């Protein structure tokens, strides 16, 4: 599955509601799964402190989070979603050296 459309929608929303969000992201520790591995965190948790706080800050619901690339919405798609987020962050000039 290709998540680029959803991720670009999520980036537009983040840019609108939380300018500078990129500075809070540690792409090297990004895991878009609903149960990230120890030491890993999804993008909303990295930016807002928790997934739920991110939903509140962006004024969206869980279903909308899927449409914005913040969750995969299907079993087993989190790895691909994580990979695509990292790829797009890198094209935006994001480094993987940490926060």
Secondary structure, 3 states (H helix, E strand, C coil): CCCHHHHHHHHHHHHHHCCCHHHHCCHHHECCCCCCCCCCECHHHHHHCCHHHHHHHHCCCHHHHHHCCCCCCCCCCHHHHHHHHHHHHHHCCCCCCCC
